[in-house]
């Protein structure tokens, strides 16, 4: 696997987003295991507050959060520096998935649909 340097956001010991250079594989991702995902998820939940998160899903390269109250999702995402929205209008009810990268992981936060279309 060829490694390259990439700049990604990570959390420092105070749980604030900072920039860091990390070695990545040829796909642009850091080789991680599920333990790294659990550690990152734990730090992210501690940052936003465990009482605000209902569900956490962790894979080898992704952490997904569902807030206790979906209306807080966008605010939580912005606190984490996640600024790429994906609107799911076909779901009932619709929702927006906010994404970005933190600690070398894709992080997703679900929220209410940001601009609902009225019939």
N, C-alpha and C positions, 0 to 999 in steps of 0.2 A: 504494500500500500504506500503510495507516494504521499508525503506530508507537505503541506504548505502552511504558511502563517496566515491567519485571518483574525480580524478584530471583531470581537463579539461583546455584547453586554453581559455582565455578570453581577452578582451581588457581593459586596464586601462584607466584612464581619458585622458592620452596623446595618446590614440588610438594605443598603442603598445601591441602586444601579451604578456601575462603573464600567469603563472600557478595559478590555484586556486582550492580549495577543495569545491565541491558542493554536496548537498544532491540529490540523484537520486532515482527513483522508482525501482521496481523489474526488469524492463526491461533495467536498466542501463541509463535511460533518466531522465532528470529533468522535473518535471511537469511544463509546460509553457502554456501561452495562446498567442493568435495572437498579442496582444500588445507587449509582450516580443520580438516576432519575428520582429515586425516593428521597435522597438528600436534597436535591434541588427543590422538589415539591415541598418538603418540610420547611425549607428556608423561605420559599415564596409564601406559603400559608402563614408562617410566623410574621412576615412583613405586612401582609394585608389584614391579618387578624383571623384566627381560626373560627370565631363566631360568625364571620361574614361568608364562609365557604361551606356549602352543603356537600359537594361531591368533588373528589379529585381522582383523575384517571392518569396513570403513569405508564409510559412505554419506554423503550430504550432511548428514544430521541424526542419525546414529546411529553409535556405536562398540560393537562386540560383541567380547567376549573369551572365549576358551576356554582355561582353565588347562592346563598340562602335566599336572597331576594334578587331576581333577575334584573330589576331596575337599577341595581347597584353595579351591574357588570361593566358598563362602559367606564365608570369612575374607577373601579378596581383596575381595569386594563390600563387606563391612563396613568395610574399610580405606578404601575410596573413598566411603563414606557412602551406599551403595546399600542401601535397606531395603525394597523392594517385591518380594516373591517371587511367582513364577508357577510353579506345579507342573505338570509335564507327566507325568501318570501313565500316559497311553496309549502313550507311547514305550517302546521296549524297548532298553536299560534306561531307566527313567524318569529325569528330571532336573528341576532347579529353575533357573529363569532369574531372577536378581536384577537389578532395574532401578532407575534413578533418573536424575537429570539432573546433568551436570557440564560446565562450560565451554559451556553452551548446547546440549549434545548429549544425547540419550538414550543412556545407557551401560548395557550388558547384560553380565552375567557368568554363564556357565553353571556349574552345580555338580551334585553328586550330588543325588538326590531327598532332600529334607530329612526327610520322614516317610514312609518306604516302607510301603505297605499290604501286609500279609501275607495270603495266601489261607487 
